[in-house]
Amino acid sequence: MVTDQNIAQPAEAQRRNSRMSELLVFLTIVVLIWPVVAVGVVGGYGFLVWMIQMIFGPPGPPLLH
């Protein structure tokens, strides 16, 4: 005989599994992906500034000899 309690348990277990899965995805994004993205953005900006300075020279007024 099927009761409401037997039907509710798998839904509750599925919800718990969904929460654990969502938590693991969140932690993966926070711990692994965002630090890599942050380092890439800062490194890319530094590379861009370096290349601009290689082409146009360092910032500031021109040196007078």
Rosetta constraint file for C-alpha pairs under 8 A:
AtomPair CA 2 CA 6 HARMONIC 6.46 0.50
AtomPair CA 2 CA 7 HARMONIC 7.49 0.50
AtomPair CA 3 CA 7 HARMONIC 6.66 0.50
AtomPair CA 4 CA 8 HARMONIC 6.09 0.50
AtomPair CA 5 CA 9 HARMONIC 6.31 0.50
AtomPair CA 6 CA 10 HARMONIC 7.43 0.50
AtomPair CA 7 CA 11 HARMONIC 7.01 0.50
AtomPair CA 8 CA 12 HARMONIC 6.15 0.50
AtomPair CA 9 CA 13 HARMONIC 6.12 0.50
AtomPair CA 10 CA 14 HARMONIC 5.93 0.50
AtomPair CA 11 CA 15 HARMONIC 6.11 0.50
AtomPair CA 12 CA 16 HARMONIC 6.19 0.50
AtomPair CA 13 CA 17 HARMONIC 6.13 0.50
AtomPair CA 14 CA 18 HARMONIC 6.04 0.50
AtomPair CA 15 CA 19 HARMONIC 6.18 0.50
AtomPair CA 16 CA 20 HARMONIC 6.24 0.50
AtomPair CA 17 CA 21 HARMONIC 6.05 0.50
AtomPair CA 18 CA 22 HARMONIC 6.05 0.50
AtomPair CA 19 CA 23 HARMONIC 6.04 0.50
AtomPair CA 20 CA 24 HARMONIC 6.15 0.50
AtomPair CA 21 CA 25 HARMONIC 6.24 0.50
AtomPair CA 22 CA 26 HARMONIC 6.14 0.50
AtomPair CA 23 CA 27 HARMONIC 6.13 0.50
AtomPair CA 24 CA 28 HARMONIC 6.05 0.50
AtomPair CA 25 CA 29 HARMONIC 6.22 0.50
AtomPair CA 26 CA 30 HARMONIC 6.14 0.50
AtomPair CA 27 CA 31 HARMONIC 5.73 0.50
AtomPair CA 27 CA 32 HARMONIC 7.88 0.50
AtomPair CA 28 CA 32 HARMONIC 5.41 0.50
AtomPair CA 28 CA 33 HARMONIC 6.72 0.50
AtomPair CA 29 CA 33 HARMONIC 4.80 0.50
AtomPair CA 29 CA 34 HARMONIC 6.04 0.50
AtomPair CA 30 CA 34 HARMONIC 5.58 0.50
AtomPair CA 30 CA 35 HARMONIC 7.51 0.50
AtomPair CA 31 CA 35 HARMONIC 6.80 0.50
AtomPair CA 32 CA 36 HARMONIC 6.62 0.50
AtomPair CA 33 CA 37 HARMONIC 6.21 0.50
AtomPair CA 34 CA 38 HARMONIC 5.99 0.50
AtomPair CA 35 CA 39 HARMONIC 6.14 0.50
AtomPair CA 36 CA 40 HARMONIC 6.09 0.50
AtomPair CA 37 CA 41 HARMONIC 6.11 0.50
AtomPair CA 38 CA 42 HARMONIC 6.19 0.50
AtomPair CA 39 CA 43 HARMONIC 5.84 0.50
AtomPair CA 40 CA 44 HARMONIC 5.81 0.50
AtomPair CA 41 CA 45 HARMONIC 6.12 0.50
AtomPair CA 42 CA 46 HARMONIC 6.17 0.50
AtomPair CA 43 CA 47 HARMONIC 6.10 0.50
AtomPair CA 44 CA 48 HARMONIC 6.12 0.50
AtomPair CA 45 CA 49 HARMONIC 6.23 0.50
AtomPair CA 46 CA 50 HARMONIC 6.09 0.50
AtomPair CA 47 CA 51 HARMONIC 6.12 0.50
AtomPair CA 48 CA 52 HARMONIC 6.18 0.50
AtomPair CA 49 CA 53 HARMONIC 6.14 0.50
AtomPair CA 50 CA 54 HARMONIC 6.15 0.50
AtomPair CA 51 CA 55 HARMONIC 6.35 0.50
AtomPair CA 52 CA 56 HARMONIC 5.94 0.50
AtomPair CA 52 CA 57 HARMONIC 7.44 0.50
AtomPair CA 53 CA 57 HARMONIC 4.52 0.50
AtomPair CA 53 CA 58 HARMONIC 5.15 0.50
AtomPair CA 53 CA 59 HARMONIC 7.50 0.50
AtomPair CA 54 CA 58 HARMONIC 7.75 0.50
